Amino acid sequence: MGCCSGHGAGSGPFSEGRELVEFVYNAHGGGLRDQPLAGGGLETICQGCGAGFRLETFVAVCPACHGVHAVAPPRSDDPANIQYAGDDFRLP
């Protein structure tokens, strides 16, 4: 299946929260997560602690609280599409 196809029940690039973060983290065998976002990234506010930071790769952590955020490629042009995995989620 391609990146924009569904991967299991409800998961994919248009899912939300932890499900989206896990999808992007694992997409393309993990090869997507560390790829830089176009234009140097997206300015955002951490959805966990409220600190401002720049999401520079498809999956990144807030430098203040280490909360994990992600954005999927087809939606990576708008900070409103950044999803947060939740306070209890940490990268492996």
N, C-alpha and C positions, 0 to 999 in steps of 0.2 A: 504494500500500500504506500502511496505517496504521503508527504508531510501533511497535506490538507485533507486527507481522508480520515474517516473515523478509525480510532484504534480502541476497540472494545466498546462496551456500553457507555455512551455519553462522553467518552474521553476524546480529546483532540484539540486542535488549535483554537477552538472557540469555547472550550470548557472554562471553568472559573476556579479561583482559589487554589487549594492544594492540588487538585486534579490537574489544572493547567500547569502548575510548576513541575509536577512529576512528569507530565507529558513532555514538556520542553526539555527537561533535564535528561530524559531517556531517548529523545528523538534522534534518529540517525545514529543509533548505537552510542549515544552520548557525545557525538561530534558537534552538535549544535550549541550546547550550553555555554561554551567559552568563546564563541564567535562574536566579534565586535558588532555592535549595532551601527547602522549607517548614520553618518553625521556626528559621530562621537558619542552617541547615546541619548538618553532622555532624562531630563530633570524631573525628579519626582519627590514625593514625600513618603517616608516609610509608613506603611499601613499598620505597623505594630507600635512604634514609639513616636512617630510624628517628626522625626529628624529629616531634613532635606538631604538628598544625595543624587548622584547621577548613575542611572542604570546604564552601564557601558557594554555589557554583554547580555545575551538572551536570558541567562540566569545569573543573579548576583545577590550579594548580601548587603544589608544596611551596615555601614561602618560603625554606627552607634550601638545597635542592639543585636546585630547579626541575623536579623529576620530575613528570610529567603523570599525573593521576588523574581518574577519571570514575565516575559512577554513573548508571544508566538510570532513567527515571521510574518504571517499575513496581516498582523495587527500592530506591527512594531513602529508605526509612524505616529502614534498618539499615546502620551503617558497615561491617559484614562484607561488603556487596555492592560496596564501592568497589574498583575495579580500577586497576591500575598499568600504564602503557604500556611500561615498561622503561627501563633506564638510558640507552639510546641514542636515545630518542624525544624530540623537541622539537616544540612547536607551530609551525605555519607562520608 
